[in-house]
Amino acid sequence: MASTATVAAPHPAAVPATETGIWSWITTVDHKRIGILYGVTSIFFFLVGGLEALLIRTQLIRPENKFLSADVFNQMFTMHALTMIFLALMPLTAAFFNYMVPLQIGARDVAFPRLNALSYWIYLFGGIYLLASSILKIAPNVGWYAYAPLTERPYNPGPNVDFYVLGLQIVGLSSIIASLNFIITIINLRAPGMRLMRMPLFTWMVLITNVLIVTALAVFTIAVTQLMFDRMFGTAFFDPARGSDPLIWQHIFWMFGHPEVYILIIPIFGIISEIIPTFSRKPLFGYNVMVFASILIGWLGWGVWSHHMFTVGLGPIADSFFALSTMLIAIPTGIKIFNWIGTMWGGAIRFTTAMLFAISFIAMFTVGGISGVMHSAAPADLQQNDTYFIVAHIHYVFFGGTVLGLFAGTYYWFPKVTGRLMSEKLGWAHFALTMVGMNLAFFPMHFLGLFGMPRRVFTYEYGLGFEGMNLLSTLGAYLIGVGTIVFVVNLVLSARRGALAGPNPWGAATLEWSIPSPPPVYNFREIPVVRSRMPLWEGDPARDGGIPHGRVEEETEQVTIAGTKIGEIHDPEEGENKMSTHDHGIHLPPPSYWPIVTAFGILLVFGALIFRNAEGALYNLWYLSLMGVGIVVVGIYSWAFEPGH
Amino acid sequence: MSTANAAVHAAHPGHLDTSTGLDSRKMAFWTFIGSECLLFGSLIATYLANKGKSTVGPYPHEMVVDGKHVEGILNIPLTSFSTFILLMSSVAMVLALNYTQRGIRSKATLWLFLTAFGGSIFLGCQVYEFTHFWHEGLTLQTNLFGSTFYLLTGFHGAHVTVGVIYLLTLTTLSARGRIGPEKALNVEIAGLYWHFVDVIWIVIFPLVYLIK
């Protein structure tokens, strides 16, 4: 393990061969490896979350079923939501951020490689921590929103909610750290000439998402901290008996909770905006409007939280305000839908699996969007609230939106990551099973909701008219399960035996396709100079390729002096001349094990509090938390003074 | 934007190779401070939402309960003093950065130490205040005021503690001559953090102590 690998730029052969072995993965600070770690881990959690969903659906397949007990059912629907949101979908988007953003902006790594590793390890430990509670059958059992005061110690004495507050604090910390890193990377490490309005749309969406994460998750951190203090140390934050407002948790939670749904969908807007132009052979229609519409969605997302609380009785003025602000969001979202359709209009469309998922994303997400606008009408929502209609809505936006988009992104970028194409045949089977499955699973829920079936009930009686729709829904869930198995098989087989991809198998326009697949450790041998939004569609080849509107911007302005490399992460303390035009060298930060050590310390700090049982001081292992603090302090100091970074 | 940067680069050869010309660590700290604003914002919002809702005493300010006059528990003169010290430590921080940038090691070290010292006095006052309140019967569990007050000011105090440790580390490094003018950014970033902790206190102090 060399301390610092600095080699001359034009001689990639001089870069030490990629290290292998478990230790190299544990200590890696390479954004591509961390991206792969994120991807594999989150797909694992996606399967876990899917399994939880199948257990829920199996319980509901027929009336008065005794497959799961009421308590286990409560744990399953809570863990299904927590697993999918915090352990599968957010990290899976983070996997794409990690792998693709530096490649799309022409950088050699993220701004803070070790911080990147730290956020992964915290996420992994937090995920295992939450998963452990499921396996021990003491998982959170109060819904993902954990409404206080119902989650206070007197009403929920077990360790279930403790896992919620502690596990989510760990995972939330990971998201905030990762987001700081991505924001700085995007703002500060763009290749010469890549102005903000020349960034690939995916990178734009990542920027917006991460601004939402650092702000929204900060709010959530305080909410769970207060709940933790209530449960662990007997404070009065959410205790109405001591004067607290019983609605205050709901306000804080949804203040985070609504930006959170945009955190899950805005990256997908980016993925779709990469795929549709590529497979339509047309530049994205209305790039600027797409950017501003997304910023508007992120901004409005902060002003709609009370539409989750129409039934608590905030009064007509508050309800009207939040109804209107919610309806407003449909406008920028609608703009995006039309822009994607406009991009495909007149294009030379190729129906690859990625494109199929992307197109069906538009359709399915629109269905979810329409039911969303239905909820925004407060009087209608009074009827729909807490019924399966809401379940149908969130699954059309999360599954029909986020998951389909992530599938599309996986098919699209898999060849870049592995150098091999995913099987289109298996991909088609996966697509067909998923589409039939999801509509069979989630569409009947609309009717169930309107028939009056409440959410989160572990069973229902005969003769209520819920039988047929529930059966259909469960069968649909099984189909999705089969489809997902096909997907995983496709991933594994294609990674080993897929057709070789070459640098740009799709003929795409953005920078990540200009380098070999899989990319070398240093990404770019020479940092590219960017002159347009579609660097690979510039000039004659584009015109020859018959790309309509493939106009290249004329400007030649550059961020730095042309030809100089700006991708390296220079430590200003090394005393190098940053602007030396001759031999810059590729600076690759050496591996480090302090991220995993620090992450372990953070796990101990929060994790050990689970033993603080209200009844028995016997199990109070508070000194483990102090040990964790010690490890974090040692980790931070060793980190700060580690040579070579 | 890019034109401006090109000009910056031309004017300052040896400037940092980033898209904005700003150091990434500095920018990361600003972003971190943005996130911290939301953290403190949520705590302050919770404090305000629960203000005056305590069902039992001790209360923060003097008030009339059941026709009886009850003294407030907050010691405003003491906290005004510690607030003043904390604000003055920000001045010391500015001087420390100035001397670091000019390469005057002894004075930089002295002012770094005095910044940390000011923070320590503030913390000492807070420890005294908390113990005093505890003896007066105000704990985390007593009432909403206790919960929200201790969490908000305690969270701020934890930030000051981290800052003091951070500054003492820099003091040691500076004393050993390991922070020359070329590394002034390290002091500048610590300064960003320290000023932020001060600014937050400027918000907390009137909201909690002065407004009844």
Interface residues (C-beta under 8 A of the other chain):
Chain A: A111 F112 I176 L180 N181 I183 I184 I187 N188 L189 R190 G193 M194 R195 L196 V214 T215 A216 A218 V219 T221 I222 A223 T225 Q226 F229 F233 G234 T235 A236 F237 R242 G243 S244 D245 I248 I252 E557 Q558 V559 T560 I561 T564 K565 I566 E568 I569 H570 P572 E573 G575 N577 K578 M579 Y637
Chain B: M1 S2 T3 N5 A6 H9 A10 P13 G14 H15 L16 D17 T18 S19 T20 L22 D23 S24 M27 A28 T31 F32 G34 S35 E36 C37 L38 L39 G41 S42 L43 A45 T46 A49 N50 K53 S54 T55 L140 Q141 N143 L144 G146 S147 T148 Y150 L151 T169 E182 K183 L185
